[in-house]
Amino acid sequence: MTGAFEFRGTLVGTVRVLPMDQGLSPCEQLLGELQPPPMTLDGEASWEVGRLVLAPQFRADPSLLKRCLCLTLVHMIRHTEVKDIFASCTPVLARLYRRFAFSVVVKQAWENTDGAYSLIHGQAREVLLAVAGNEAERRLASGLGEPAAALADCAGQAGAVAEHAPC
């Protein structure tokens, strides 16, 4: 899944989300190469959130990154099962993502010409609680792990709020 964030006609950023049970995700590949593996994946409920990129004029505001991550999670929860979120990022961004309930799985997971990258992980419930901007989103996060039918109403409420919330 790919998505874009727009605010008042201006493109704010983009995001890409990949399932971690199809062999498509760089984080999935990385976890598979680590011995011993630091954690096991929960099949269809594990996702990589990658390429969450904000336009240069919006990068100075961490609250905007937080809101875009929240909108991404609400959308995912409305459409699929989500338990675990993984990402790779620079160590500086890994520190920022700790504010959003992520933890570092591997500090220097890989390196390229741009520098080192960390592998980070967050439980969807905890991440959504950390980035929730309103009560409907907090209720949605609190209900994660409940039967899908129990989440339907809450997801609809949070989705309606998310679709009208500024990002």
C-alpha positions in Angstrom: 0.0 0.0 0.0 1.2 3.5 -0.7 -0.4 6.7 0.4 0.0 10.4 0.2 -0.8 13.1 2.8 -2.4 16.3 1.6 -3.3 19.4 3.5 -5.3 22.2 1.9 -4.2 21.2 -1.6 -0.5 20.9 -0.7 1.2 17.5 -0.8 2.7 17.0 2.7 4.3 13.6 2.3 4.0 9.9 1.3 4.2 6.5 2.9 4.6 2.9 1.9 3.4 -0.1 3.9 4.4 -3.7 3.1 3.3 -7.0 4.6 6.0 -8.9 6.3 4.9 -12.4 5.3 5.4 -12.2 1.5 9.2 -11.8 1.1 8.7 -8.2 -0.1 9.8 -6.3 2.9 13.4 -5.2 3.5 12.8 -5.5 7.3 11.5 -9.0 6.9 14.6 -10.0 4.9 16.8 -8.4 7.6 15.1 -10.2 10.4 15.5 -13.4 8.5 19.3 -12.9 8.2 19.9 -12.2 11.9 21.0 -15.2 14.0 19.6 -15.7 16.4 16.5 -13.8 15.3 15.6 -11.1 17.8 11.9 -11.8 17.4 9.4 -13.8 15.4 6.9 -12.3 13.0 3.2 -12.7 13.6 2.4 -13.7 10.0 -0.2 -11.5 8.3 -0.3 -9.1 11.3 3.3 -7.8 10.9 3.9 -4.8 8.6 6.8 -2.6 7.5 6.1 1.1 7.4 8.7 2.6 5.1 9.4 5.6 3.1 7.4 7.9 5.3 8.7 11.0 3.7 7.6 14.6 4.4 8.2 17.4 2.0 11.2 19.6 3.1 9.1 22.5 4.3 7.2 20.2 6.7 10.2 18.2 8.2 10.9 20.5 11.1 7.6 19.7 12.9 7.7 16.3 14.7 3.9 16.6 15.4 3.2 16.4 11.7 5.2 13.2 11.4 3.2 11.9 14.4 -0.1 12.8 12.7 0.9 11.2 9.4 1.9 8.0 11.3 -1.4 8.1 13.1 -3.4 8.4 9.9 -1.5 5.5 8.4 -2.2 3.3 11.4 -5.9 4.2 11.5 -6.2 3.4 7.7 -4.4 0.1 8.2 -6.5 -1.0 11.2 -9.7 -0.2 9.2 -8.5 -2.5 6.4 -6.4 -5.3 7.8 -5.1 -7.0 11.0 -2.2 -5.1 12.5 -0.1 -6.2 15.5 3.5 -5.3 14.8 5.0 -2.4 12.9 8.6 -2.4 11.8 10.8 0.2 10.0 14.4 1.0 9.2 15.7 4.4 9.8 18.8 6.4 10.7 19.8 6.4 14.4 18.6 10.0 14.7 15.1 9.1 13.5 15.1 6.0 15.7 15.4 8.3 18.7 12.5 10.4 17.4 10.4 7.2 16.9 10.9 6.2 20.5 8.5 9.0 21.4 5.9 7.1 19.4 6.4 3.8 21.3 8.9 2.2 18.9 12.1 0.5 20.3 15.3 -0.3 18.5 15.7 -4.0 17.7 19.1 -3.7 16.0 21.0 -0.4 16.4 23.2 -0.8 13.3 21.2 -3.3 11.3 22.8 -2.4 7.9 24.9 0.3 6.4 25.2 1.9 2.9 26.9 5.0 1.5 24.4 7.2 3.3 25.3 5.7 6.7 24.0 3.3 9.2 20.4 2.3 9.7 18.5 0.9 12.7 15.7 -1.7 12.7 12.9 -0.5 14.9 9.7 -2.2 16.1 6.5 -1.1 17.8 3.3 -2.9 18.8 0.5 -1.4 16.8 -1.6 -0.8 19.9 1.1 1.1 21.8 2.2 3.1 18.7 -1.4 4.2 18.0 -1.9 5.2 21.7 1.3 7.3 21.5 0.3 9.0 18.2 -3.5 9.3 18.8 -4.7 12.8 18.4 -8.2 12.3 19.7 -10.5 10.1 21.9 -11.8 8.0 18.9 -8.2 7.1 18.0 -7.3 6.2 21.6 -10.4 4.0 21.8 -9.4 2.3 18.6 -5.9 1.6 20.0 -7.4 0.3 23.3 -9.5 -2.2 21.3 -6.7 -3.7 19.3 -6.6 -7.4 20.0 -10.4 -7.6 20.3 -12.5 -9.5 17.8 -12.8 -7.7 14.5 -16.5 -7.1 15.0 -15.9 -5.2 18.3 -13.4 -2.9 16.5 -15.7 -2.1 13.5 -17.6 0.8 15.1 -14.6 2.3 16.8 -12.5 2.0 13.6 -15.3 3.8 11.7 -15.4 6.6 14.3 -11.6 7.0 14.2 -11.5 6.8 10.4 -14.1 9.5 10.1 -12.1 11.7 12.4 -8.8 10.8 10.6 -10.3 11.6 7.2 -11.2 15.1 8.3 -8.1 15.7 10.5 -5.4 18.0 9.2 -2.2 16.4 8.2 
